[in-house]
Amino acid sequence: MKDNKYYLMSQMKSVGMAYICWFILGCHYAYLGKWGWQILYWITLGGFGIWAFFDLFLIPAKVNNHNRVISQRIEELDK
């Protein structure tokens, strides 16, 4: 199932939704499927605010990296 092109396309994430997750619950890592980082983020309270501040600017790059990996897998399926 995970090699299905349409399934992979449904796993693409948006920057806007990641910011909403960051703002409401600080759950942007969970949104991207990185539960280990998410639990660490919550335990340290967003790195005592420092990590949370940097993530404010790094969220677009994190989402783009997530989507790039999925795009590469889709391209491999199309070959």
N, CA, C and O atoms as a MOPAC input file, in Angstrom:
PM7 MOZYME 1SCF
protein

 N      0.82800 1    -1.20500 1     0.00000 1
 C      0.00000 1     0.00000 1     0.00000 1
 C      0.86000 1     1.25100 1     0.00000 1
 O      0.50100 1     2.23900 1    -0.64100 1
 N      1.99000 1     1.23500 1     0.70500 1
 C      2.80600 1     2.44300 1     0.80400 1
 C      3.52500 1     2.76400 1    -0.49100 1
 O      4.11100 1     3.83900 1    -0.61600 1
 N      3.49400 1     1.86100 1    -1.45400 1
 C      4.09200 1     2.14800 1    -2.75300 1
 C      3.04200 1     2.53800 1    -3.78100 1
 O      3.33200 1     2.61200 1    -4.97500 1
 N      1.83900 1     2.78300 1    -3.32500 1
 C      0.77100 1     3.24100 1    -4.18700 1
 C      0.94300 1     4.74200 1    -4.42000 1
 O      1.08800 1     5.51100 1    -3.47000 1
 N      0.92400 1     5.14600 1    -5.67000 1
 C      1.14800 1     6.54800 1    -6.02400 1
 C      0.13300 1     7.48200 1    -5.35400 1
 O      0.50200 1     8.55700 1    -4.88200 1
 N     -1.11600 1     7.08800 1    -5.31100 1
 C     -2.15200 1     7.95000 1    -4.75400 1
 C     -2.05000 1     8.03100 1    -3.24000 1
 O     -2.34600 1     9.06800 1    -2.64500 1
 N     -1.63100 1     6.93800 1    -2.61900 1
 C     -1.39100 1     6.96900 1    -1.17400 1
 C     -0.26200 1     7.94800 1    -0.86400 1
 O     -0.37400 1     8.76200 1     0.05300 1
 N      0.81800 1     7.86600 1    -1.62700 1
 C      1.94700 1     8.77100 1    -1.40600 1
 C      1.53400 1    10.22500 1    -1.61300 1
 O      1.94800 1    11.10500 1    -0.85900 1
 N      0.73000 1    10.47200 1    -2.61800 1
 C      0.27200 1    11.84400 1    -2.87200 1
 C     -0.56800 1    12.35500 1    -1.70100 1
 O     -0.53900 1    13.54600 1    -1.39100 1
 N     -1.30900 1    11.47100 1    -1.05700 1
 C     -2.12200 1    11.89700 1     0.08300 1
 C     -1.27000 1    12.21000 1     1.30700 1
 O     -1.75200 1    12.84100 1     2.24700 1
 N     -0.01700 1    11.78000 1     1.30800 1
 C      0.87400 1    12.02300 1     2.43100 1
 C      1.62900 1    13.35500 1     2.31900 1
 O      2.39000 1    13.71400 1     3.21800 1
 N      1.42200 1    14.07700 1     1.23000 1
 C      2.04600 1    15.39200 1     1.06800 1
 C      1.44400 1    16.33900 1     2.11000 1
 O      0.25300 1    16.26100 1     2.41300 1
 N      2.26300 1    17.22100 1     2.64800 1
 C      1.83900 1    18.12800 1     3.71700 1
 C      1.89900 1    19.57500 1     3.24800 1
 O      2.60900 1    19.90200 1     2.29700 1
 N      1.14400 1    20.43600 1     3.92500 1
 C      1.14100 1    21.85500 1     3.57100 1
 C      1.81800 1    22.67300 1     4.67500 1
 O      1.74300 1    22.34400 1     5.85900 1
 N      2.47100 1    23.73300 1     4.25000 1
 C      3.15200 1    24.62000 1     5.18400 1
 C      2.14000 1    25.30500 1     6.09600 1
 O      2.38600 1    25.46300 1     7.29200 1
 N      1.01300 1    25.70800 1     5.54100 1
 C     -0.01000 1    26.38500 1     6.33500 1
 C     -0.53100 1    25.52400 1     7.47300 1
 O     -0.67700 1    25.99300 1     8.60200 1
 N     -0.81000 1    24.27200 1     7.17400 1
 C     -1.30200 1    23.37400 1     8.21700 1
 C     -0.22100 1    23.10300 1     9.25000 1
 O     -0.52700 1    22.96100 1    10.43300 1
 N      1.02400 1    23.02900 1     8.83400 1
 C      2.12400 1    22.83500 1     9.78400 1
 C      2.22000 1    24.02200 1    10.74100 1
 O      2.46500 1    23.83900 1    11.93400 1
 N      2.03100 1    25.22800 1    10.22900 1
 C      2.03800 1    26.41000 1    11.10600 1
 C      0.85400 1    26.39300 1    12.07100 1
 O      0.99200 1    26.77900 1    13.23200 1
 N     -0.29200 1    25.95200 1    11.59800 1
 C     -1.44900 1    25.84800 1    12.49100 1
 C     -1.15900 1    24.85800 1    13.60900 1
 O     -1.46000 1    25.12200 1    14.77300 1
 N     -0.57400 1    23.71600 1    13.25500 1
 C     -0.20700 1    22.71500 1    14.27300 1
 C      0.81900 1    23.28000 1    15.24400 1
 O      0.73300 1    23.03200 1    16.44700 1
 N      1.78800 1    24.03800 1    14.73700 1
 C      2.81400 1    24.64300 1    15.59400 1
 C      2.17700 1    25.62900 1    16.56600 1
 O      2.52600 1    25.66500 1    17.74600 1
 N      1.24900 1    26.42100 1    16.06600 1
 C      0.64100 1    27.47300 1    16.88000 1
 C     -0.30300 1    26.91800 1    17.94000 1
 O     -0.29700 1    27.38500 1    19.07900 1
 N     -1.09900 1    25.94400 1    17.58500 1
 C     -2.13800 1    25.46200 1    18.50000 1
 C     -1.57100 1    24.53600 1    19.57700 1
 O     -1.76000 1    24.80000 1    20.76400 1
 N     -0.89600 1    23.48000 1    19.20100 1
 C     -0.43400 1    22.49800 1    20.17600 1
 C      1.06300 1    22.22800 1    20.11600 1
 O      1.58500 1    21.41900 1    20.88300 1
 N      1.74000 1    22.89400 1    19.21900 1
 C      3.15400 1    22.58000 1    19.04500 1
 C      3.33500 1    21.16700 1    18.52100 1
 O      4.28900 1    20.48100 1    18.88600 1
 N      2.41800 1    20.72900 1    17.66300 1
 C      2.44800 1    19.33900 1    17.18900 1
 C      2.85700 1    19.23300 1    15.72100 1
 O      2.42500 1    18.31600 1    15.02100 1
 N      3.68100 1    20.15900 1    15.25600 1
 C      4.07700 1    20.16500 1    13.85600 1
 C      4.95700 1    18.97000 1    13.48300 1
 O      4.92200 1    18.51800 1    12.33900 1
 N      5.74600 1    18.45100 1    14.43100 1
 C      6.54200 1    17.25900 1    14.12700 1
 C      5.64300 1    16.03900 1    13.98100 1
 O      5.90100 1    15.18100 1    13.13600 1
 N      4.60400 1    15.94900 1    14.78100 1
 C      3.64100 1    14.84900 1    14.65500 1
 C      2.93500 1    14.94200 1    13.30100 1
 O      2.69000 1    13.92000 1    12.65900 1
 N      2.61100 1    16.14600 1    12.87200 1
 C      1.97700 1    16.35100 1    11.57300 1
 C      2.86400 1    15.81400 1    10.45200 1
 O      2.36600 1    15.29700 1     9.45200 1
 N      4.17100 1    15.93800 1    10.62400 1
 C      5.11200 1    15.45100 1     9.61700 1
 C      5.49800 1    13.98900 1     9.83800 1
 O      6.30400 1    13.43700 1     9.08800 1
 N      4.92600 1    13.36800 1    10.86100 1
 C      5.18800 1    11.95300 1    11.11000 1
 C      6.45600 1    11.66500 1    11.88200 1
 O      6.92000 1    10.52500 1    11.89800 1
 N      7.02500 1    12.66600 1    12.52100 1
 C      8.26400 1    12.51200 1    13.28700 1
 C      7.94200 1    12.50000 1    14.77200 1
 O      8.17400 1    13.48000 1    15.48100 1
 N      7.40400 1    11.37300 1    15.23100 1
 C      6.91000 1    11.28300 1    16.60200 1
 C      8.01300 1    11.33400 1    17.64900 1
 O      7.78700 1    11.83900 1    18.74900 1
 N      9.19100 1    10.82800 1    17.33800 1
 C     10.29700 1    10.90500 1    18.29300 1
 C     10.66900 1    12.35100 1    18.58500 1
 O     10.83800 1    12.73900 1    19.74100 1
 N     10.79300 1    13.13700 1    17.53300 1
 C     11.09500 1    14.56100 1    17.69900 1
 C      9.95800 1    15.27700 1    18.41600 1
 O     10.18600 1    16.17900 1    19.22200 1
 N      8.72400 1    14.86200 1    18.11000 1
 C      7.57500 1    15.51400 1    18.72900 1
 C      7.55400 1    15.30400 1    20.23000 1
 O      7.31300 1    16.24800 1    20.98200 1
 N      7.80000 1    14.09500 1    20.67300 1
 C      7.80800 1    13.81300 1    22.10800 1
 C      8.93500 1    14.58000 1    22.79100 1
 O      8.74500 1    15.13000 1    23.87500 1
 N     10.10300 1    14.61800 1    22.16100 1
 C     11.22200 1    15.38200 1    22.72100 1
 C     10.88300 1    16.87300 1    22.78000 1
 O     11.22700 1    17.55500 1    23.74500 1
 N     10.21800 1    17.36300 1    21.76000 1
 C      9.79600 1    18.77300 1    21.70900 1
 C      8.86300 1    19.09700 1    22.86800 1
 O      9.00300 1    20.13200 1    23.52000 1
 N      7.90600 1    18.19900 1    23.11900 1
 C      6.96500 1    18.42200 1    24.21800 1
 C      7.63900 1    18.30400 1    25.57600 1
 O      7.36900 1    19.10200 1    26.47300 1
 N      8.51600 1    17.31500 1    25.73600 1
 C      9.19100 1    17.12400 1    27.02900 1
 C     10.03100 1    18.33800 1    27.39900 1
 O     10.06700 1    18.74300 1    28.56100 1
 N     10.70900 1    18.92100 1    26.40800 1
 C     11.57000 1    20.08000 1    26.67800 1
 C     10.83300 1    21.40600 1    26.54500 1
 O     11.43700 1    22.47700 1    26.59400 1
 N      9.50200 1    21.31400 1    26.37400 1
 C      8.67700 1    22.51900 1    26.18000 1
 C      9.20400 1    23.38300 1    25.03200 1
 O      9.39200 1    24.59300 1    25.15900 1
 N      9.43200 1    22.71000 1    23.91900 1
 C      9.92500 1    23.43000 1    22.74300 1
 C     11.34300 1    23.90800 1    22.92600 1
 O     11.70000 1    24.99800 1    22.48000 1
 N     12.16800 1    23.08200 1    23.59400 1
 C     13.54800 1    23.48700 1    23.84800 1
 C     13.60200 1    24.75100 1    24.66500 1
 O     14.41400 1    25.64100 1    24.41400 1
 N     12.71000 1    24.82100 1    25.66700 1
 C     12.57600 1    25.99400 1    26.54300 1
 C     12.30700 1    27.26200 1    25.74000 1
 O     12.73900 1    28.35500 1    26.10700 1
 N     11.58300 1    27.09000 1    24.63600 1
 C     11.18400 1    28.22100 1    23.79900 1
 C     12.15000 1    28.52800 1    22.67400 1
 O     11.76000 1    29.11800 1    21.66600 1
 N     13.39600 1    28.14000 1    22.83000 1
 C     14.40200 1    28.43700 1    21.79800 1
 C     14.14000 1    27.61300 1    20.54900 1
 O     14.12000 1    28.14200 1    19.43700 1
 N     13.93800 1    26.30900 1    20.73900 1
 C     13.64300 1    25.40800 1    19.64200 1
 C     12.35600 1    25.84600 1    18.93900 1
 O     12.27700 1    25.83000 1    17.71000 1
 N     11.36600 1    26.23100 1    19.71400 1
 C     10.08500 1    26.67400 1    19.15000 1
 C     10.28000 1    27.92900 1    18.29800 1
 O      9.67800 1    28.05500 1    17.23200 1
 N     11.11100 1    28.84800 1    18.76300 1
 C     11.37600 1    30.07500 1    18.00800 1
 C     12.04000 1    29.76100 1    16.67000 1
 O     11.63700 1    30.29600 1    15.63800 1
 N     13.05200 1    28.89900 1    16.68200 1
 C     13.73300 1    28.54800 1    15.43500 1
 C     12.80600 1    27.80800 1    14.48100 1
 O     12.86000 1    28.01000 1    13.26700 1
 N     11.95300 1    26.94800 1    15.03800 1
 C     11.00900 1    26.22500 1    14.18700 1
 C     10.04700 1    27.16600 1    13.48700 1
 O      9.55900 1    26.85400 1    12.40100 1
 N      9.77100 1    28.29200 1    14.08200 1
 C      8.90200 1    29.27300 1    13.45000 1
 C      9.41700 1    29.62700 1    12.05300 1
 O      8.62700 1    29.85200 1    11.13600 1
 N     10.73600 1    29.67400 1    11.89500 1
 C     11.33900 1    30.01300 1    10.61300 1
 C     11.70700 1    28.79600 1     9.77300 1
 O     11.86400 1    28.90700 1     8.55700 1
 N     11.84600 1    27.63500 1    10.41000 1
 C     12.29900 1    26.43600 1     9.70900 1
 C     11.16800 1    25.52300 1     9.24000 1
 O     11.42300 1    24.56500 1     8.51100 1
 N      9.95000 1    25.79100 1     9.63200 1
 C      8.83300 1    24.93300 1     9.23800 1
 C      8.70900 1    24.78800 1     7.71700 1
 O      8.51200 1    23.66600 1     7.25000 1
 N      8.81100 1    25.85300 1     6.92100 1
 C      8.69800 1    25.64800 1     5.46500 1
 C      9.75500 1    24.68600 1     4.92000 1
 O      9.44800 1    23.86900 1     4.05200 1
 N     10.97700 1    24.76700 1     5.40500 1
 C     12.02900 1    23.85700 1     4.93800 1
 C     11.74400 1    22.42200 1     5.37000 1
 O     11.97600 1    21.48800 1     4.60300 1
 N     11.24800 1    22.24100 1     6.57900 1
 C     10.91800 1    20.89300 1     7.07300 1
 C      9.80500 1    20.27000 1     6.23500 1
 O      9.88200 1    19.09300 1     5.88300 1
 N      8.77800 1    21.04300 1     5.91400 1
 C      7.67800 1    20.53600 1     5.08900 1
 C      8.17200 1    20.24000 1     3.67500 1
 O      7.80700 1    19.21800 1     3.09500 1
 N      9.00000 1    21.12400 1     3.11500 1
 C      9.53600 1    20.89800 1     1.77200 1
 C     10.39000 1    19.64300 1     1.71600 1
 O     10.32400 1    18.89500 1     0.74100 1
 N     11.19500 1    19.40000 1     2.75000 1
 C     11.99900 1    18.17300 1     2.78300 1
 C     11.10500 1    16.94100 1     2.85100 1
 O     11.35400 1    15.95100 1     2.16200 1
 N     10.07600 1    16.99800 1     3.67200 1
 C      9.12400 1    15.88500 1     3.77700 1
 C      8.48300 1    15.60700 1     2.41500 1
 O      8.40600 1    14.45900 1     1.97900 1
 N      8.03100 1    16.65800 1     1.75600 1
 C      7.36900 1    16.50400 1     0.46200 1
 C      8.34000 1    16.07800 1    -0.63500 1
 O      7.94900 1    15.36400 1    -1.55800 1
 N      9.60100 1    16.50600 1    -0.54700 1
 C     10.59100 1    16.12100 1    -1.55100 1
 C     10.83600 1    14.61700 1    -1.52900 1
 O     10.93700 1    13.98700 1    -2.58200 1
 N     10.93200 1    14.04100 1    -0.33400 1
 C     11.13700 1    12.59500 1    -0.21500 1
 C      9.96400 1    11.84700 1    -0.85200 1
 O     10.16600 1    10.86400 1    -1.56500 1
 N      8.76500 1    12.30300 1    -0.59800 1
 C      7.58800 1    11.66400 1    -1.17400 1
 C      7.58300 1    11.82500 1    -2.69100 1
 O      7.25700 1    10.88100 1    -3.41000 1
 N      7.93800 1    13.00600 1    -3.18300 1
 C      7.99000 1    13.24100 1    -4.62800 1
 C      8.99900 1    12.32500 1    -5.30400 1
 O      8.74700 1    11.82400 1    -6.40000 1
 N     10.13300 1    12.10500 1    -4.66100 1
 C     11.13300 1    11.20400 1    -5.22400 1
 C     10.60700 1     9.77600 1    -5.30100 1
 O     10.85600 1     9.07500 1    -6.28200 1
 N      9.87900 1     9.34100 1    -4.27200 1
 C      9.29800 1     8.00000 1    -4.29900 1
 C      8.24800 1     7.87900 1    -5.39900 1
 O      8.14700 1     6.83500 1    -6.04200 1
 N      7.46600 1     8.93600 1    -5.62200 1
 C      6.46600 1     8.92400 1    -6.68800 1
 C      7.15900 1     8.84600 1    -8.03600 1
 O      6.71800 1     8.09800 1    -8.90900 1
 N      8.24300 1     9.60700 1    -8.22700 1
 C      8.99100 1     9.57300 1    -9.47600 1
 C      9.55300 1     8.18800 1    -9.74400 1
 O      9.55100 1     7.73300 1   -10.88800 1
 N     10.03700 1     7.50600 1    -8.70400 1
 C     10.54700 1     6.15300 1    -8.88300 1
 C      9.44600 1     5.19900 1    -9.31300 1
 O      9.70100 1     4.27600 1   -10.08700 1
 N      8.22400 1     5.40100 1    -8.82700 1
 C      7.10900 1     4.54600 1    -9.22500 1
 C      6.71500 1     4.80800 1   -10.67800 1
 O      6.25600 1     3.90000 1   -11.37100 1
 N      6.89300 1     6.04500 1   -11.13900 1
 C      6.51900 1     6.38100 1   -12.49900 1
 C      7.49600 1     5.86000 1   -13.55200 1
 O      7.18000 1     5.84200 1   -14.74100 1
 N      8.68000 1     5.43700 1   -13.11500 1
 C      9.67900 1     4.95800 1   -14.08100 1
 C      9.31800 1     3.60800 1   -14.62500 1
 O     10.04900 1     3.05800 1   -15.44900 1

